[in-house]
Amino acid sequence: MQASSRTITSSQSGPHQDLVRRVERARDGDWQRPPAAHTRGAFEAAAEWLEYQSRPLILDAGCGVGLSTRRLAEHHPDHAVIGVDRSEQRLARDHGTLPDNALLVRADLVDFWRLALAAEWCPAWHYLLYPNPYPKSTQLKKRWQGHPVFPAIVALGGRLELRSNWEIYVREFALAVKTLCGREGEVSPFVPETTSATPFEQTFLTPFEQKYFESGQTLWRYRVDLTATAIT
Ligand SMILES: C[S@@+](CC[C@H](N)C(=O)[O-])C[C@H]1O[C@@H](n2cnc3c(N)ncnc32)[C@H](O)[C@@H]1O
């Protein structure tokens, strides 16, 4: 069956004109909202699990049903993979047994990221796979690059990979990183890897990736190494 996901339409033809100002405001601001109790509890349980794992961390932020968390854990048995999503409904979907080195956590990322930074977590890899695009120009502050939590995402460091079917989101995120810490990553379209089985099949990391690809949309990727980043 042919997937038919609509392409994103927006009045923006490039990065939002207010992006740099918003990123600088987030950098200079002192955002103090205390983390919600439920996310603090979820973070503490995840921290205990991670300590027990005693392996480098891969963070799968906004993991949805957690398929990417499972796949990343299978591909990286020497890493501990934590998938975080706020949707109980999505996390509850049955996609088989979780590998021992994977954990799904229900939490609000805005608080989870800040707690992770305060606890000096240093993910080896940090994935943001198909975040909600919020394509209306007025929705910039809802996109991660326009959100006050953005400096915490960057300060966590590691190798970050963002994927989206909206090129502008990816280019905007890259510009926001450059504004914050001067790092230049690589933005490119990509095609998911194929398996070696015959007939060849695409290996999708997430359901959204599959849906967009099978609808004929271009998938975009941004990769940047944020190791030892200084936010200036
Ligand atoms: C478009 S879906 C993509 C899900 C998955 N990565 C995929 O590609 O299939 C975006 C996900 O981000 C989650 N999300 C959005 N804002 C969040 C927040 N503040 N905290 C935790 N999860 C959030 C949503 O619940 C949703 O599952």
The ligand as an SDF file (V2000), in Angstrom:
LIG
                    3D

 27 29  0  0  0  0  0  0  0  0999 V2000
    6.5430   13.3700   15.1050 C   0  0  0  0  0  0  0  0  0  0  0  0
    6.7350   12.3310   16.4710 S   0  0  0  0  0  0  0  0  0  0  0  0
    8.1860   11.3790   16.0210 C   0  0  0  0  0  0  0  0  0  0  0  0
    8.3230   10.1380   16.8310 C   0  0  0  0  0  0  0  0  0  0  0  0
    9.5040    9.2340   16.4470 C   0  0  0  0  0  0  0  0  0  0  0  0
   10.7730    9.8640   16.6730 N   0  0  0  0  0  0  0  0  0  0  0  0
    9.3900    8.7930   15.0120 C   0  0  0  0  0  0  0  0  0  0  0  0
   10.1440    9.3010   14.1740 O   0  0  0  0  0  0  0  0  0  0  0  0
    8.5650    7.9060   14.7330 O   0  0  0  0  0  0  0  0  0  0  0  0
    7.3720   13.4520   17.6980 C   0  0  0  0  0  0  0  0  0  0  0  0
    7.4340   12.8140   19.0950 C   0  0  0  0  0  0  0  0  0  0  0  0
    7.9720   13.7600   20.0010 O   0  0  0  0  0  0  0  0  0  0  0  0
    7.2870   13.6380   21.2390 C   0  0  0  0  0  0  0  0  0  0  0  0
    7.4340   14.9030   21.9750 N   0  0  0  0  0  0  0  0  0  0  0  0
    7.1190   16.1460   21.5510 C   0  0  0  0  0  0  0  0  0  0  0  0
    7.3850   17.0490   22.5190 N   0  0  0  0  0  0  0  0  0  0  0  0
    7.8720   16.3460   23.5850 C   0  0  0  0  0  0  0  0  0  0  0  0
    8.3030   16.7140   24.8810 C   0  0  0  0  0  0  0  0  0  0  0  0
    8.2880   17.9770   25.3090 N   0  0  0  0  0  0  0  0  0  0  0  0
    8.7530   15.7290   25.7040 N   0  0  0  0  0  0  0  0  0  0  0  0
    8.7640   14.4390   25.3050 C   0  0  0  0  0  0  0  0  0  0  0  0
    8.3510   14.0380   24.0900 N   0  0  0  0  0  0  0  0  0  0  0  0
    7.9070   14.9730   23.2290 C   0  0  0  0  0  0  0  0  0  0  0  0
    5.8510   13.3410   20.8400 C   0  0  0  0  0  0  0  0  0  0  0  0
    5.1270   12.7140   21.8940 O   0  0  0  0  0  0  0  0  0  0  0  0
    6.0500   12.4360   19.6350 C   0  0  0  0  0  0  0  0  0  0  0  0
    6.0660   11.0650   19.9980 O   0  0  0  0  0  0  0  0  0  0  0  0
  1  2  1  0
  2  3  1  0
  2 10  1  0
  3  4  1  0
  4  5  1  0
  5  6  1  0
  5  7  1  0
  7  8  2  0
  7  9  1  0
 10 11  1  0
 11 12  1  0
 11 26  1  0
 12 13  1  0
 13 14  1  0
 13 24  1  0
 14 15  1  0
 14 23  1  0
 15 16  2  0
 16 17  1  0
 17 18  1  0
 17 23  2  0
 18 19  1  0
 18 20  2  0
 20 21  1  0
 21 22  2  0
 22 23  1  0
 24 25  1  0
 24 26  1  0
 26 27  1  0
M  CHG  2   2   1   9  -1
M  END
$$$$
